Amino acid sequence: MTLERVRSDFPALVPRAGRPAPVYLDSACMSLVPRPVLDAMEEYYRDFPGCAGRSLHRFSEEVGRRYEASRAAFARFLGRSDPAGVVFVRNATEAINLVANGLDWKAGDRVLVTDREHNSNLVVWQRLAAERGVRLSTLPLPDDGSFDVEALERELAAGVRLVSFFHTSNLDGRTLPVREITERAHAHGALVMFDGCQAAPHVPVDLDRWGVDFYAVSAHKMLGPTGTGVLAAAPAPLAGLRPLLLGGETVEWSTLTGHALRPPPHRFEAGLQNYAGVIGAHAALDYLARVGLDAVEARQRSLNARVTQALAGEPRLHVLGPDAVKDRSSIFAFTLDGVDPHDTAVFLDEGYDVMVRSGMHCVHSFYERRGLPGNVRASFYFYNDLRDADALVRGISELLERTGGGASGTSAASSASGRRRARARPRAAGSRATAARSARPRRRAERGRAGSARGSG
Ligand SMILES: Cc1ncc(COP(=O)(O)O)c(C=O)c1O
């Protein structure tokens, strides 16, 4: 598929209201949605808006068929031979919570996470530790992106019930050696869960071959509708989980005094489901298959390399994570000396139509330990083009220049007032920047800072 063709499939990339096409570099938070996904959801509401598995009429039959077809597609996509291991959930957060609350913990059981997990794979364990006597340990990861196998072995040898790691990091894009971790953990009798949020949209996942017990995915990070995701589990560990929610669809039968649960996966899908979303998520997988994960990886890597190279001479720019671009997946996370991350994000949006994320990216623990206010994260996907990468570079370069000189050594804007001007009105906004608008970036950045302070994310 040509890039032109791809971009024309994403309505959000169409220029509107006199503005150029948006430069969307926040796909690690949520990817954009292509037209076939929108069409699939509309088709559901228009042509067979029934509920699956309850009624015998044709709408119900059709939605049931499509719902299960989506399950089978996720199983294939993630390398699970048995679709019954795929549980539909709202997002990876729910998938991790399902496992955390579903295992039969005993006081003293130990959970091992890395020292840079998303809150979705951290706070639920903290609560288990506080309320159920589970012990939570963290494995420190080297800053250079390597993985310390010896350190893992030491932790495993001390006894671990569950290893729960990210597959690819949302902080710096590093990818962990899933198969090796899984084999080592199993050798010590531990279960293994990976948070696949930032991996499944980009690299082939082969869960049966890797032997992973639980894998959490958010489909809205891989072209799917918001609030869709899966827990992809191996049969035996899934059968041992206690459902989070009970009710309609989860039971074979009930009396006034008891009930019998349905087998997995249905026992975990309580109540009427997000049929449109699940059907849309299937269309998302089909779209990704048409593009090809090789092409996805190649494109984001080339954009990441282009930005990295273009800014390599900037002494005030610091890129987080591994040096090698190939080890950073789609993520270009950075700080600029002397410029607040939220100011940077608002400057890029206002001046260059570049949308990035700023703050702590729901990994407060990482920044808190280093006394950092967060950083800026640009994340690429296959629908981004060279113009997007170049717009990011231009925006960062202008900001560096205005706040104290970039690689060119410009220092005319290095005063405090220069810094304030840069925040208030990016040069590229030029004629568009009315007084009202130029005040807005500061207010937005303040909101971001207040959010970080509150610990949102
Ligand atoms: C690594 C990682 N884990 C978990 C999550 C949580 O995803 P969701 O909010 O879709 O559950 C994210 C979201 O950014 C993430 O990047």
Ligand as a Chemical Component Dictionary entry (heavy atoms), coordinates in Angstrom:
data_LIG
# 
_chem_comp.id                   LIG 
_chem_comp.type                 NON-POLYMER 
_chem_comp.pdbx_formal_charge   0 
_chem_comp.three_letter_code    LIG 
# 
loop_
_chem_comp_atom.comp_id 
_chem_comp_atom.atom_id 
_chem_comp_atom.alt_atom_id 
_chem_comp_atom.type_symbol 
_chem_comp_atom.charge 
_chem_comp_atom.model_Cartn_x 
_chem_comp_atom.model_Cartn_y 
_chem_comp_atom.model_Cartn_z 
_chem_comp_atom.pdbx_ordinal 
LIG C1 C1 C 0 3.070  0.186  28.109 1  
LIG C2 C2 C 0 1.621  0.533  28.383 2  
LIG N1 N1 N 0 0.929  -0.224 29.222 3  
LIG C3 C3 C 0 -0.351 0.035  29.520 4  
LIG C4 C4 C 0 -0.998 1.113  28.948 5  
LIG C5 C5 C 0 -2.412 1.345  29.293 6  
LIG O1 O1 O 0 -3.211 1.212  28.150 7  
LIG P1 P1 P 0 -4.760 1.410  28.242 8  
LIG O2 O2 O 0 -4.979 2.750  28.846 9  
LIG O3 O3 O 0 -5.229 1.302  26.845 10 
LIG O4 O4 O 0 -5.276 0.329  29.125 11 
LIG C6 C6 C 0 -0.318 1.942  28.077 12 
LIG C7 C7 C 0 -0.952 3.138  27.525 13 
LIG O5 O5 O 0 -0.337 4.049  27.052 14 
LIG C8 C8 C 0 1.035  1.650  27.773 15 
LIG O6 O6 O 0 1.744  2.401  26.933 16 
# 
loop_
_chem_comp_bond.comp_id 
_chem_comp_bond.atom_id_1 
_chem_comp_bond.atom_id_2 
_chem_comp_bond.value_order 
_chem_comp_bond.pdbx_ordinal 
LIG C1 C2 SING 1  
LIG C2 N1 SING 2  
LIG C2 C8 DOUB 3  
LIG N1 C3 DOUB 4  
LIG C3 C4 SING 5  
LIG C4 C5 SING 6  
LIG C4 C6 DOUB 7  
LIG C5 O1 SING 8  
LIG O1 P1 SING 9  
LIG P1 O2 DOUB 10 
LIG P1 O3 SING 11 
LIG P1 O4 SING 12 
LIG C6 C7 SING 13 
LIG C6 C8 SING 14 
LIG C7 O5 DOUB 15 
LIG C8 O6 SING 16 
# 
